[in-house]
Amino acid sequence: MSHPSESAHGAAAHADDHDSAHPSHGSLRGYLTGFTLAAILTIIPFWLVMDHVIASTQATIIIVLGLAVVQIVVHMIYFLHLDTRSENGWNMLAFIFTIVLVVIVLGASIWVMYNENANMMPMSPQYMHHKQGS
């Protein structure tokens, strides 16, 4: 049997090893930084859209989408603690694989829906051509 203080000391040492193995857990400063960046990245697009700062609608959409991507990265880093060091990079690899699959599924879905819409609408050019030929 081991002495109770020895097992408690072993558990404390193991807990210290566990904490040093996962340095990516956030601190108050990290969370506040993430919150501030997320708030700024939310306020800027809101301001751009509500005050019509940019005359071009397409430019506004592109800027808002770009800021959305930056905000996703901020959330991944500051709140999800996703980096290449955690789990020897496997978390990042799994995340990249997930992103690739989501892009493929969304892209294919949008492509199918666009083609369905273009080919099945009663006022499509093919329908009008067929109707005029009769």
C-alpha positions in Angstrom: 0.0 0.0 0.0 1.2 3.5 -0.7 1.1 6.3 1.8 -1.9 8.7 1.4 0.4 11.7 1.0 2.3 9.9 -1.8 -0.8 9.2 -3.8 -2.0 12.8 -3.3 1.4 14.1 -4.5 1.3 11.8 -7.5 -2.2 13.1 -8.4 -1.0 16.7 -8.1 2.0 16.0 -10.3 -0.3 14.3 -12.8 -2.6 17.4 -12.8 0.3 19.7 -13.4 1.4 17.6 -16.3 -2.2 17.7 -17.7 -2.2 21.5 -17.4 1.1 21.9 -19.1 0.0 19.5 -21.9 -2.9 21.8 -22.7 -1.7 25.4 -22.6 -4.4 26.4 -25.1 -7.0 26.7 -22.4 -8.1 30.3 -22.3 -7.4 33.0 -19.8 -9.6 36.0 -18.9 -7.4 38.2 -21.0 -7.8 35.9 -24.0 -11.5 35.7 -23.7 -11.8 39.5 -23.3 -9.6 40.0 -26.4 -11.8 37.5 -28.4 -14.9 39.2 -27.2 -13.6 42.7 -28.1 -12.6 41.5 -31.6 -15.9 39.7 -32.2 -17.8 42.8 -31.1 -15.8 45.0 -33.5 -16.2 42.6 -36.3 -20.0 42.6 -35.7 -20.3 46.4 -35.4 -18.4 47.3 -38.6 -20.6 45.3 -41.0 -23.7 46.5 -39.2 -22.5 50.1 -39.6 -21.6 49.5 -43.3 -25.0 48.2 -44.1 -27.2 50.5 -42.0 -25.5 53.8 -43.0 -24.9 52.7 -46.7 -21.3 53.7 -46.4 -20.3 52.1 -49.6 -22.4 52.9 -52.7 -21.8 49.5 -54.4 -24.0 46.7 -53.0 -21.6 44.1 -54.3 -18.6 45.7 -52.6 -20.5 45.9 -49.3 -21.5 42.2 -49.5 -17.9 41.2 -50.3 -16.6 43.3 -47.3 -19.2 41.9 -44.9 -18.4 38.3 -46.0 -14.7 38.9 -45.6 -15.3 40.3 -42.1 -17.5 37.2 -41.3 -14.6 34.9 -42.3 -12.2 36.9 -40.0 -14.8 36.6 -37.2 -14.9 32.8 -37.7 -11.2 32.7 -37.3 -11.3 34.9 -34.2 -13.9 32.5 -32.6 -11.8 29.4 -33.5 -8.7 30.9 -31.9 -10.0 32.6 -28.9 -13.1 30.6 -27.9 -12.6 27.1 -29.4 -8.8 27.2 -28.8 -8.2 25.5 -32.1 -4.6 25.5 -33.1 -1.9 23.2 -34.5 -0.5 22.4 -31.0 -3.6 20.8 -29.5 -3.8 17.1 -29.8 -0.7 17.1 -31.9 -2.5 18.9 -34.8 -5.3 16.3 -35.1 -7.9 18.8 -34.1 -6.8 21.1 -36.9 -6.6 18.3 -39.4 -10.2 17.2 -38.5 -11.4 20.8 -38.8 -9.8 21.3 -42.2 -11.4 18.0 -43.4 -14.7 19.1 -42.1 -14.4 22.5 -43.9 -13.6 20.7 -47.2 -16.6 18.5 -46.8 -18.9 21.4 -46.0 -17.6 23.4 -49.0 -18.2 20.4 -51.3 -21.7 19.7 -50.0 -22.8 23.4 -50.0 -21.2 24.1 -53.4 -22.9 21.0 -54.9 -26.2 21.9 -53.3 -26.1 25.4 -54.6 -25.1 24.2 -58.1 -28.0 21.7 -58.1 -30.6 24.2 -56.9 -29.4 26.8 -59.4 -29.8 24.3 -62.3 -33.1 23.1 -61.0 -34.3 26.7 -60.8 -33.0 27.6 -64.3 -34.3 24.5 -66.0 -37.7 24.1 -64.3 -39.0 27.7 -64.2 -42.0 28.2 -66.6 -40.5 31.4 -67.9 -37.1 29.9 -68.7 -35.7 30.5 -72.2 -36.1 26.8 -73.1 -39.8 26.9 -72.1 -40.4 30.1 -74.1 -38.6 28.7 -77.1 -40.7 25.5 -77.0 -43.9 27.5 -76.6 -43.2 29.8 -79.5 -42.3 26.9 -81.8 -45.8 25.3 -81.3 
